Each structure stands twice: as C-alpha cells, then as structure tokens.
Amino acid sequence: MALGRGLGELLGEIETAYETNNEKGTQVKDTTLLDIDLIEPNPYQPRKIFNEEKLQELSDSIKQHGLLQPVVVIKDEDKYILVAGERRLKASKLASFDKIKAIILEEDKKKLRELALIENIQRDDLNIIEVAYSYAGLINDFKMTHDELSKIVSKSRSSITNILRVLTLSNDTQKLIASNKLSLGHAKVIVGLDSKLEKIVVDSIIGQKLSVRDTENLIKKLKNGEEKPDNIKKTNQNNNLNYDLLQNVTQSLKKNELDAKVDKNYFKIKIDSQNDIEKIAKYFNIC
C-alpha cells in the first residue's frame, strides 16, 4: 500500500503551517506570497461542485479580513500546482486579488492525487458522490482494501462500503444525490434495482416526497407485484403536472357560487340543484 507514515507526516506539516496566533492578528507561519495566476488547480481534485453563494461570502470575507489560512502548493517548473485550498483560491480570484498566501511543499507531483483525495475526504463539506469517487480513487490507485481505507479516513468499513455502492446508480440519480435532492438513506435502498425500476422509484421519491421508509415500502410492493410499474409511472407523471391553472378555475367558479376543488387527479364541482348545473353550463359557455 502506497499510503503510510510519509503521507501522515506530510499532512501533519500542513496542519502545523496552518496554526495561527490570534493574539497577534492571526499570523500564519511559513508562508510566501505567490502570483495568483501562477497557481494551477490540482488535476486530481475530486470536488466538482462549489456553492456559488458560499464562495461569494468567502470572497467578501477575504476582501474585508484578508486570507487567514494559506493555500498549499507544490512547485512545477515555473508554475505551482494547488494541493489544498481550492475554495480559497477561487474566492481570492473572485475578489480580484493578484497575490495569495501560500505554503510551498517539497513534494513530488506523483503525490498530487493522493494528497487531493485525502485532503478532501477529511473535510465535511464534500457531497456524498464526491466522497464516493474519492474513496474509489484511493482504492483503485493505491490498491488498498476497504479495511485499510477505513483506518486512513477514520470511517467504519460498512460506511465506506455503503458510500461506494452509490456509484452503481445511474448518472441522473447520482446528480440528484449530489444536489441533496436524494438522501444517502434513499440511495441505500434503491441500490441494486434495475435501471427502469430505479428511475420509477427515484421519480416517485421526488414527485411524491417519499421518506426513506415510504421508499422501502414502495420497492417492496413493486417487487411483490402489489404495485404495477405502469401505475406508478402514471402517478409520477400526474405529480409533475402544473395545477396552478386549475386552481385559478376553482377560484373563478367559487366566485360564481359553485363549490369546486382539485382533489388529487380529479377536478370536482359539487352539484346541489338545477341552478348549479345551469351556472356550470353558462361558465363553460355551453348553453
């Protein structure tokens, strides 16, 4: 296994360099100022999604207080490659800074993927899909077992296995998980379904706002034949309809003293007398 004491010591050096002295206005040790345009992103960065609103908030904070925590880079000929701190780098560029505080590590470029994966896994703000791809990258690149990875990232083996299983889901489903429209709990119960059934269940979760338990019950009914996939698909399609226009019709009918309402997939008008029938006919211009 390629990971070991060397990487641990290197990450420890990064943490040491991050230490600050708040009594003296937050001085960061062992830093230098680099031209921001000389820093290139790490090509192995697993993070793909950045919250634009939070990035702008960070940029505004950097404008006001300066960059309190430097980025970490390694030198590559006449440029530098980012190891840690992509949000800080993006926010500093957004703030139109020309230079940025940086720690320069004496490290081989071959370590970049290893460092990027570990640095991101140890953060809390990666979405579960990014974490899963990070885990897969470490396992595939460094030929490690789930048990070995669990010790490195301080997660249980079962947790790692469950997270990796989400990568068997379709790209569309993975995007929904990455954007927090589907929870990891939902993902766990739909893993293993064939692609057609997966789509039906995912559409049901989104359209009908199903809980994890509701989802489990739906899958059970589909597998037992108690629910038909075509009926579920029809329900999902109806849930995607825009009922705003019908609500407007309802309000208009009520102004004509008719009791109307939208009830699930039905539009209902209560009839108590011949007068009601005549009002309906007049409203829809059929008399």
N, C-alpha and C positions, 0 to 999 in steps of 0.2 A: 504493500500500500504506500502511495507516494506521500500522503499526508502524515505528519508526525511532529516531533518536537520542534523542528526547524520552523514550521508554519506557526506553531503556537508562540514561539519566541518572537517571530516577526509581528504577529498581531498584537502581542504584548508591547512591543516597541511603539506601535501606532497609538495604543491606548495611553502609554506614558507621554507621548508627544502631545496628546490631546489635553493633558492635565492643565488646569488653569489656576491663576492666583487672583481670586475675585477682589481681594482687598486692594490690589494694585491696578484695578480697572481691567481685569481679565487679560493678562499677558499669556500668550501661548508660547511654549518652549520650542526651540529648534525649528524655526520656520524661516522661509525666504519669500520674497515677492517675485512672482513669475508673470510674464505677459500672458494674459488670458487666452490669446489667440494661438499660443504655442502648445496649449494643452488639448490633446485629442481624447475623445471618450474611449473607455475600455471596450474593445470589440466583443468582449465576452460578457458584458453587463447583462444580467438576467432580467433586470427591471425594464419593463416595456411601457408601463402606464404611469404617468405623472399627473397628479391632481393640479390642474392649472390654477385654481383658486388658491390652494395652499402654496403653490410655487410663487404666486404674486405676493402673498402675505410674507413669505420668507424674503423675497426681493425687497419689499418695503422695509422690513426689519433690518436687513443688511445696509440699506441706504441710511437708516437712522442711527444704527449702533455699530456698523462695521461688521466684518466677518469674524465671529468669535472662535470658530473652530476651523482650522485649515483643511484644505483638501490634501489628499495623499497621492503622489505621482511617482513614476519611475522615469528615468531619462532614456530617450530613444533617439540617438544621434543628435540632431539639432532641435528635437521637439521633446515633449513629455507625454506620457500616457497615463490617464487617470486610473487610480486603483480604488479610491474611496472618495465619495463626496459629490456624486453627480448632481444631486438636487442643489447643493451649494454652488456648484459651477454654473448650472443653468440659471439660478436666481441671480448670481453675480453678473452674468451676461445680460439678463433682463434689466438689471439696474444700470447697465451701460458702463460697468467697471472695465478699466484697461488692464489692471493687475489684480492678482489674487494671492492670499497667503497659502503657502504650500509646504508640505513635508516631502522631501525627496528621498526615496528609499533606494538603497543599493541592492537591486534585485533583478533577476533575470526575467526577460519577457515571457518565458515559458510558465512563470508562476501566475501570470495575469488572470487566467480563467479560474485557477484555484482560489486566488485572493478575492476576486469579484464575487464568486459564489459564496464563500464563507462570510465575507463582509455583509452581503445582502441577507443571507439566511439569519444572521444574528440580529437583524433589525426587525421591528414589529410591524412596519407599515407596508410590507410586501403583500400583494393579494395571493390567495392560495394557489392560483395557477402558476404565478412566478416562483413561488416556493417549490412547487412540484417540479418545475423544469430545472430549478437549481439543484434539487436533490438528484434528479435524473442525470444531470451533468456531472456531478461528483461521482455517482456510482459508475457511470459509463467511462468517464475519463480516467478515473483512478482505480477502477476495478475493485471497488470496496463492497462489502456486504451491507445489508440493512442494519445489522448489529453494530458494525464499525461506524457507520454514519450516525447512528443514534447517539453514540458516545461523543462524537465530534460536535454535533449540534445540540446536544442535551435535550433530545426528544425521545419518547419511547419508540421502540421498534414498531409497535402496532400503529402509532400515529404516523410514522413515516410511510408505512405500507399503505394506509388508508389514503394519505395525500397523493401518493404516486398513482393510485388507481384512478384518480380523476383524469389522468392523461389518456385513458382509454375512451373517454367520452368524445363526442363529436366536437369539431371546432366551434360550431354555433353554441353548443352547451357550455363549452369552456369560456367563451366570451361572456356569457350570462353570469357565470360564476365569478369571473374576473371583475365584472362591474357590480358585484354584490346583489344581482337580481335573483340569484340562486345561492342558497347557503351550502356550506360543506355538508351539513346534515342531509339536505336534499340530494346532493351529489352522491353521497354514500349509498343511498337507497336506489338510485337509478343506474349505478354502475352495473354492468353485466346484461342490461337489456339490449335487445337487437335494435338497430338504428331506427326502424319505423316506430317501435314501441317507445323508445327513448324520446323521440320527437313529440309523440302524443302526450306522454306524461309531462314533459317539460312545458309544453303549451298549456296543459291543464294547471300546472303549478303557477304559471304566470297569469293566465287568464282568470282562474278561479281563486287565486291567492291561497293555495293549499298549504297547510302546515306540513311538517315532516311526517307526522302521524297520518294525516289525511292522504299524503302521497303513498305511504306504505299500504294503506287500506285500498287505494285505487289500484296499485300494482297487484295486490293480492286478488282483487276482484277480476282484473283483466286476465291474470294467469289461470284463475279458476273458471273462467268463462261466464262469470256473473255480470260482467260488463263487456259490451262489444266495442272494439276499437272504433268502428264507424260512428257509433252513437256518441262516443267521447269526442271524436273529431268534429262532429256537427255541433256539439255543445260549445267546444272551444271556438269554433267559427262564429257562433252567435255571440259569445262573450266579447269578441273583437269588434262587434258592430257598434256604431255610434248611435246612441239612443237620444241624443240631445234634441233632434228634430221631433221625435215622438213626444218628448216632454213638453215641447212648445205647443204641439197639437193638443195635448192634455190640458194645458193651462187655458188654451183658447176655448175648448169645449166647456170647461168649468165656468167660464165667463158667460156661456150660453145656458147655464144652469143644468149641465149634464154631468153625471158622476163618471169620470173617465180616469183610467190609470194604466201604467205599464206594469205588468206582472210577469217577471221572468221573460219568457219568449212570446208573451201574448200582450195584445193591446185590448183592454176591456172597457166597454161602455155599459153602464147599468141602465136597464130599461124598466121603468115603473108604470108607464102609461103610454097611450097612443100619442099623446103630446110629445113625449120623449122621442118616439120614432120619427115624428114629423120634424122635430128640431134637428135630428141626425141627418135626415134626408136633405133638409134645407142647407145644413152646414156643408155637406159634401156635394151640394149642387146637383142633386139627382131627382129633383121634383120641379 
